[in-house]
Amino acid sequence: MNESHDDILQAVYQVVQERKAVPAENSYTASLMAKGIDTILKKLGEEATELVIAGKGGARDEIVYETADLFFHTLVLLAHYDISPDEIYAELRRRFGISGIAEKASRVPLK
Ligand SMILES: N=c1c2ncn([C@@H]3O[C@H](COP(=O)(O)OP(=O)(O)OP(=O)(O)O)[C@@H](O)[C@H]3O)c2ncn1[C@@H]1O[C@H](COP(=O)(O)O)[C@@H](O)[C@H]1O
């Protein structure tokens, strides 16, 4: 993966973590995080649905825009649980080159 892609996700994640630690006035992130996990999950579900609708519509600019919204709200979920994007990259790297069928067969059920 191009490292610059990692960097912007990591940079936004750092800002989200800062907003969580020190809520700023007029911060969308701070206000969303202060509402708690149920509101974060509701918003994440809405953003996923908006991407599905954009995907159905097929307009490239809308798909890009909605994917960015979904990525951002996913970072908010990760920050809520203090999960760094590095852990997601590591999981993707672990899977890299393994066929999806073989990877699924090797999965150990999560708790
Ligand atoms: N990347 C984002 C980002 N992407 C999307 N959003 C916000 O996510 C919201 C998306 O919700 P919707 O489109 O559904 O809009 P809405 O209906 O008004 O939202 P709701 O009222 O339903 O919550 C909008 O308010 C967007 O501005 C983001 N808000 C913040 N960031 C990043 O977080 C940083 C800190 O932001 P603040 O904490 O707001 O300063 C920013 O500099 C950015 O880097």
Ligand as a Chemical Component Dictionary entry (heavy atoms), coordinates in Angstrom:
data_LIG
# 
_chem_comp.id                   LIG 
_chem_comp.type                 NON-POLYMER 
_chem_comp.pdbx_formal_charge   0 
_chem_comp.three_letter_code    LIG 
# 
loop_
_chem_comp_atom.comp_id 
_chem_comp_atom.atom_id 
_chem_comp_atom.alt_atom_id 
_chem_comp_atom.type_symbol 
_chem_comp_atom.charge 
_chem_comp_atom.model_Cartn_x 
_chem_comp_atom.model_Cartn_y 
_chem_comp_atom.model_Cartn_z 
_chem_comp_atom.pdbx_ordinal 
LIG N1  N1  N 0 -12.868 13.822 7.992  1  
LIG C1  C1  C 0 -13.718 14.357 8.688  2  
LIG C2  C2  C 0 -15.112 14.244 8.369  3  
LIG N2  N2  N 0 -15.753 13.591 7.380  4  
LIG C3  C3  C 0 -17.067 13.820 7.590  5  
LIG N3  N3  N 0 -17.252 14.616 8.664  6  
LIG C4  C4  C 0 -18.509 15.132 9.194  7  
LIG O1  O1  O 0 -19.403 14.062 9.336  8  
LIG C5  C5  C 0 -20.721 14.568 9.224  9  
LIG C6  C6  C 0 -21.431 13.666 8.242  10 
LIG O2  O2  O 0 -22.693 13.651 8.577  11 
LIG P1  P1  P 0 -23.823 13.861 7.481  12 
LIG O3  O3  O 0 -23.243 14.023 6.125  13 
LIG O4  O4  O 0 -24.790 12.779 7.680  14 
LIG O5  O5  O 0 -24.317 15.300 7.906  15 
LIG P2  P2  P 0 -25.343 15.643 9.012  16 
LIG O6  O6  O 0 -26.658 15.084 8.592  17 
LIG O7  O7  O 0 -25.206 17.116 9.178  18 
LIG O8  O8  O 0 -24.841 14.906 10.335 19 
LIG P3  P3  P 0 -25.731 14.665 11.626 20 
LIG O9  O9  O 0 -26.270 16.015 12.032 21 
LIG O10 O10 O 0 -26.799 13.656 11.247 22 
LIG O11 O11 O 0 -24.767 14.093 12.642 23 
LIG C7  C7  C 0 -20.626 15.999 8.717  24 
LIG O12 O12 O 0 -20.825 16.910 9.792  25 
LIG C8  C8  C 0 -19.203 16.069 8.215  26 
LIG O13 O13 O 0 -18.625 17.368 8.287  27 
LIG C9  C9  C 0 -16.056 14.883 9.195  28 
LIG N4  N4  N 0 -15.694 15.605 10.287 29 
LIG C10 C10 C 0 -14.378 15.701 10.593 30 
LIG N5  N5  N 0 -13.389 15.106 9.830  31 
LIG C11 C11 C 0 -11.966 15.224 10.213 32 
LIG O14 O14 O 0 -11.872 15.464 11.602 33 
LIG C12 C12 C 0 -11.151 16.671 11.821 34 
LIG C13 C13 C 0 -11.673 17.357 13.073 35 
LIG O15 O15 O 0 -13.003 17.757 12.862 36 
LIG P4  P4  P 0 -13.784 18.524 14.043 37 
LIG O16 O16 O 0 -13.688 17.698 15.232 38 
LIG O17 O17 O 0 -15.195 18.673 13.584 39 
LIG O18 O18 O 0 -13.080 19.837 14.182 40 
LIG C14 C14 C 0 -11.336 17.481 10.548 41 
LIG O19 O19 O 0 -10.325 18.431 10.370 42 
LIG C15 C15 C 0 -11.271 16.388 9.512  43 
LIG O20 O20 O 0 -9.921  16.023 9.244  44 
# 
loop_
_chem_comp_bond.comp_id 
_chem_comp_bond.atom_id_1 
_chem_comp_bond.atom_id_2 
_chem_comp_bond.value_order 
_chem_comp_bond.pdbx_ordinal 
LIG N1  C1  DOUB 1  
LIG C1  C2  SING 2  
LIG C1  N5  SING 3  
LIG C2  N2  SING 4  
LIG C2  C9  DOUB 5  
LIG N2  C3  DOUB 6  
LIG C3  N3  SING 7  
LIG N3  C4  SING 8  
LIG N3  C9  SING 9  
LIG C4  O1  SING 10 
LIG C4  C8  SING 11 
LIG O1  C5  SING 12 
LIG C5  C6  SING 13 
LIG C5  C7  SING 14 
LIG C6  O2  SING 15 
LIG O2  P1  SING 16 
LIG P1  O3  DOUB 17 
LIG P1  O4  SING 18 
LIG P1  O5  SING 19 
LIG O5  P2  SING 20 
LIG P2  O6  DOUB 21 
LIG P2  O7  SING 22 
LIG P2  O8  SING 23 
LIG O8  P3  SING 24 
LIG P3  O9  DOUB 25 
LIG P3  O10 SING 26 
LIG P3  O11 SING 27 
LIG C7  O12 SING 28 
LIG C7  C8  SING 29 
LIG C8  O13 SING 30 
LIG C9  N4  SING 31 
LIG N4  C10 DOUB 32 
LIG C10 N5  SING 33 
LIG N5  C11 SING 34 
LIG C11 O14 SING 35 
LIG C11 C15 SING 36 
LIG O14 C12 SING 37 
LIG C12 C13 SING 38 
LIG C12 C14 SING 39 
LIG C13 O15 SING 40 
LIG O15 P4  SING 41 
LIG P4  O16 DOUB 42 
LIG P4  O17 SING 43 
LIG P4  O18 SING 44 
LIG C14 O19 SING 45 
LIG C14 C15 SING 46 
LIG C15 O20 SING 47 
# 
